[in-house]
Amino acid sequence: MRMLGGRYRLEQRIGIGGMAEVWRGHDDVLDRPVAVKIMAPAMSGTLGEVTSIDLVRTEARSAARLAHPNVAGVHDFGTSPAPDREVPYIVMELVDGQTLSEHLAGGTLDWRIAVRVCAEVAAALAAAHAQHVVHRDIKPSNIMLTPSGAKVLDFGIAAAAGSHDPDPDAPVMGTPAYVAPERFQGLPATPSSDMYSLGVLLYHCLSGRLPWQAESGTALIYAQRYRDPDPLPPIEGLAPEVLDLCSRCLDKDPAERPTALVAALLLAEAVDARVYVPLMEIGTRPPRPEISTWDQRAAEAPTNMAVTPAEPPSPNTPAALVSADSDDPPVTDPTTGSHGPVDPHGPVDPHGPVGSQGSSCSAVRPVSGSPSIAHRPGGRHRA
């Protein structure tokens, strides 16, 4: 059985595409199941070995910055030697479920499920956009439906907001039916590009087909650029705000598309769902909090950890004397008056809130680098 990085055993291939294979694996160090994404030789042939490794490393870093219940977590990145090249791989959270494309193959979704799924995808995009990351390949096969909600997979062609493709002369990255029309004009990927993809996804989930019918990729790109999408069929009970949002996401002008934050809140409200979104919009940064007195005290307290150890005590020296002769004074917790090791997070309230599991995304983890809110419908949210 093949081993990567001296710790990841590959057990079974569970997915294959033009640029990568995904394997079910096992982390021997932490004794847990993982998913391992291994880049195919075609990727190096298209972009070059160095570029492909850099691209995969960028994916790992982009996804690793995101801590969100609707984003599949990334654990590790590495390269494995092959006879003629270095093979990059990413170790990810193993997500149990079926892809949205598999569900759509079985027929049109109930509109409530479709809206809920897209609300959770929008929440994941809001978290990514708050970190200045665009996904660039939102489509049904990159959405996994699990018992706890939707998970956005595969940040394989993710990029910093506003960045251009690695090779301007290469084909536009992404799946043509879901790529925003401005991307085919050479403009860089932006959060608005992801919102166009979300609009196509929402339309597809509600109607069971794409907004434009075309016989070839070229005809599809032409239709996206010059024709209006086909009207959605009547759907009983569907809120008009959802139809309006779908139309705005598909607008040919990127400036007219809503943000992921607005989309997540509006879609969640339409089906009485809960989503977790960052409090800040892209381009804003909250003021850096000042270090509390207790945190400062913890940081400055003497420690023997991670430093050159002192001479060991004599075997005949009692343990009590060794402790009494230590140069490190005891640290007093200012909130309790007790002595002991410093906890940089302060005392724990035994009656404080704890995480819980529930439907959809009830296990709350704040978006990395920004505060989050758990939104429950109750007020109207508009762009």
Sequence and secondary structure as in RCSB ss.txt:
>XXXX:A:sequence
MRMLGGRYRLEQRIGIGGMAEVWRGHDDVLDRPVAVKIMAPAMSGTLGEVTSIDLVRTEARSAARLAHPNVAGVH
DFGTSPAPDREVPYIVMELVDGQTLSEHLAGGTLDWRIAVRVCAEVAAALAAAHAQHVVHRDIKPSNIMLTPSGA
KVLDFGIAAAAGSHDPDPDAPVMGTPAYVAPERFQGLPATPSSDMYSLGVLLYHCLSGRLPWQAESGTALIYAQR
YRDPDPLPPIEGLAPEVLDLCSRCLDKDPAERPTALVAALLLAEAVDARVYVPLMEIGTRPPRPEISTWDQRAAE
APTNMAVTPAEPPSPNTPAALVSADSDDPPVTDPTTGSHGPVDPHGPVDPHGPVGSQGSSCSAVRPVSGSPSIAH
RPGGRHRA
>XXXX:A:secstr
  EETTTEEEEEEEEE SSEEEEEEEETTTTEEEEEEEE HHHHHHH HHHHHHHHHHHHHHHHT   TTB  EE
EEEEEE SSSEEEEEEE    SEEHHHHHHT    HHHHHHHHHHHHHHHHHHHHTTEE S  SGGGEEEETTEE
EE   TT EETT   S TTS  SS GGGS GGGGGT    HHHHHHHHHHHHHHHHHSS SS  SSHHHHHHHHH
HS        TT  HHHHHHHHHHT SSGGGS  HHHHHHHHHHHTT  EEEESS TT         HHHHHHHH
S   TTS       TTS HHHHHHT SS   B TTT  BS   TT    TTS      SSS S    TTS EEEE
 S S    
